[in-house]
């Protein structure tokens, strides 16, 4: 049959058939497919061809909106692809497959796996690093992402001087694309051979005078009027009125921050290990059983999923550290020692960010107001400072490493040095608090060997 647009739009199914094709006499392989449907006969332009010994069929479009001339142009392009040795049906299938592998969709699956298999803090960091910094990749098909696309994500971070952020985002992208390779979604990792910036290891050690100044400034921030005044100064707050209904929440939040700072100083542990401490990890008894063995208390027993090396860690609590924890009011509905107000959005509960960055700005402002111009520092520097000062006190390096929960590769000696750790932290706690309180350390604080 010599097809025209009018003829094609008026074709009917032969009697007794629900599927039929009318071929065009002038264009081999080009025709109209008629199929019975709930709303009547559906008419579609098609192009049929042979490829690699198999008959393939490509759908061009609906007859009603598309005339025969437009349909033949598309059929001609398909015919040209076949003559060049390409399979249009396979190309279409690959295009659809690529469309199904959108970065943002695959990322959801990756994050679901990460949430189940990594520590909460690690998962939170992964979600953040693959979030806003990588937004330009979200609408892209995974197989279409090239090295230059990844570089376009990393270059702005490097240009703004955020070398650590650049390297951290790059690391997470490498991990994500490696996971996608293992799932059979892509063949190559586009994040490989992107630039990894050189960064200097931090060496900042806070002097005892600086630790004392930080302690006093943190306590000062628990005063509401001080918080409001400094908040305006560092442009965290836009107005100055003291609002009585806000005071209770602000004081509670800043007391949490002050207590976390002091516990970091007294224990040398990581920020999230103390800040996200659950009541279930606190052992206030004089003696408690752990793994079937009696241990001296009080102590914090950090669970493996909350520590960097995945190894359960017992942190003996000195008298000053235990005094802080004993002062905390326990809410039976709150599992954490330092609670955060829950927020509900669209029926889902979540905890907002603890605001360490904002609080650090306030802390620096409080230090400056008190006349202390400290060189740039971060909270993690406290951990290094504790280890350094303990070393200066004569505490053995291997004991300090156990206090910090740094892995010791020892084949036979599996001791966690609980006794020496407690002795070291008790001595350090007394030494630190004596300086904070402006008194002489007790006579028991002397250099010792474990």
FENVEN-V912065 format. One record per run of one state. SS is the DSSP state (a for helix, b for strand, c for the rest). FROM is the first residue (numbers start at 1). TO is the last residue. If there is no record, write none. Layout:
ss=SS from=FROM to=TO
ss=SS from=FROM to=TO
This chain:
ss=c from=1 to=4
ss=a from=5 to=10
ss=c from=11 to=18
ss=b from=19 to=23
ss=c from=24 to=29
ss=b from=30 to=37
ss=c from=38 to=39
ss=b from=40 to=51
ss=c from=52 to=53
ss=b from=54 to=62
ss=c from=63 to=67
ss=a from=68 to=83
ss=c from=84 to=87
ss=a from=88 to=100
ss=c from=101 to=101
ss=b from=102 to=102
ss=a from=103 to=117
ss=c from=118 to=119
ss=a from=120 to=129
ss=c from=130 to=131
ss=a from=132 to=137
ss=c from=138 to=140
ss=b from=141 to=141
ss=a from=142 to=144
ss=c from=145 to=146
ss=a from=147 to=159
ss=c from=160 to=162
ss=a from=163 to=182
ss=c from=183 to=207
ss=a from=208 to=220
ss=c from=221 to=223
ss=a from=224 to=233
ss=c from=234 to=243
ss=a from=244 to=267
ss=c from=268 to=270
ss=a from=271 to=275
ss=c from=276 to=277
ss=b from=278 to=278
ss=a from=279 to=281
ss=b from=282 to=283
ss=c from=284 to=286
ss=b from=287 to=290
ss=c from=291 to=292
ss=b from=293 to=296
ss=c from=297 to=298
ss=b from=299 to=302
ss=c from=303 to=303
ss=a from=304 to=306
ss=c from=307 to=312
ss=b from=313 to=316
ss=c from=317 to=318
ss=a from=319 to=326
ss=c from=327 to=335
ss=b from=336 to=336
ss=c from=337 to=341
ss=b from=342 to=345
ss=c from=346 to=347
ss=b from=348 to=351
ss=c from=352 to=355
ss=a from=356 to=369
ss=c from=370 to=379
ss=a from=380 to=392
ss=c from=393 to=396
ss=a from=397 to=403
ss=c from=404 to=417
ss=a from=418 to=437
ss=c from=438 to=450
